[in-house]
Amino acid sequence: MRTRLTITTACVAAVLLASQALADTKANAADLTAMWQPDQVQISGEKLILVLPQRQITEQIYIAILTTGLCIGPLIEKPLDGISEIQVLNQFRAQGYVYEKGLEDCETFNNRPVGDSMTKIEILGATHLY
């Protein structure tokens, strides 16, 4: 009986910790993208979905959200753990960009000057249209 109780307690604790980590990641993403005033910040599995109030998401907005928004997270102790894909979508969720590498390249991007052309090339190379 004691073993079952311990296993059940451990499972409940793991679910609570996972839920808290998900909530922290979502809150951090919302904070990091606040200047773009997203209508929605969602996490679905390992996907971060940002729905912006614009009718069209431009390449410039998309790159800015990644480089001067989300990638800044680790530098200011707002990590986005467990994210492997980022979707930046328009207000209708009908157009946008999908970054397929999560935040794995942020350290590289953060070590380059703002507006570095290589960063843009690398981001677009790991992007597909939504």
N, C-alpha and C positions, 0 to 999 in steps of 0.2 A: 504494500500500500504506500509506503514511504517513497519508493522509487517512482511510482506513478505520479504522486504529488509533486516530486522534484522535477520530473520531466514536464508535467503540465505547467508548473510555475516557470520553468525555463522557456517554454514555448510562448507563454503569455508575455514574458519579459522581452523576448526577441521581437515579437510583433509590435509591442509598444515602442521599442527602440527604433525599429524600422519606420514606424509611423512618424516618430519625432524627427528622424533624419530627413524623411520626405518633406515634412512641413518646413524644416529649416532650409532645405534646398529651394523650395518654392518661395519662401520669404526672401531669401538671399537674391534669387533671380528677379523678384519684383523690385527689390531695392536697387539692384544694379542697372535696371532698365527703366527706372522711374522717370527719367528725363524724356523718354519717348511716350510716356503715359499709356502703357499697354491696357487694352480693354480686358484682356485675360492673360493670366500666366498659369499654365497647366503643366503637370508632369504626368505622362502616361508611360509607365514602365521606365525605360531609360531615355525617353524623349522629353525634351523641354519644348513646349509649344507657346510661342508669344503671338498674341493677336493684337495688332496695332490698329489705331483708329483711322489710318489712312486708307484711301481707296486703292492706292497702288504702293507697293513696297519697291523702292528703287534699290539699285545695287549699292549706292552710297549709304542709305539708311541701314541696309543689311550689314555691310562691312563695319560701319560705326558701332552698331549694337554688339557685334562680336569683339571688336578691338578696344573700344573705349567704354564698353559696358560690361559684358559678361567676363571677358578675360581679366578684368581688373580685380575680380572677386578674390582670387588667392592672395593678391597683394594687400588687401585690406581686411583679411580674415573673414571673408564671406564666400567660402568654397561652395561649389556646385558639384557635390560628389555624386557619382553614379550616372552622370549624363553622357550618353554616347551619340546623341543626335539633337540638333537644334533646328526647330522650324520657326521661321519668322514670316507670319502671314498677314494679309490685309484684313480689313474689318469684316469682309464677307467670307473669310477663310477659303478664298477661291484662287488666290495668287500669292506668291512669295518665294522664299528660298529655303533650302534645307542644307544645313552643314552636316556632313556625314561623319565628322571626326570628333564630335563632342567638344571637349575643351583640352584635349591632349596637346595641342600646339600652342596654348596660351603663353607658356613660359618663353617660347621662342619669339612670339609676337611681342611680348612685353619687353624683351631685350633689344628691340629694334626701335629706330626713331618713328614717331607717329607719321602715318602716311607713307611708310616704306612700300615701294612698288612690289617687292618680293612677297610681302605679307599679303597683298591683294591677290597676286598670282596664286599663292598657295591656298588661300581661302576659296577662290573661285574654282581651283582644281579639285577641291573636295566638296563641291556644291552641285546640287541639281535643283532645277526649278520645280515648284510645287504646282 
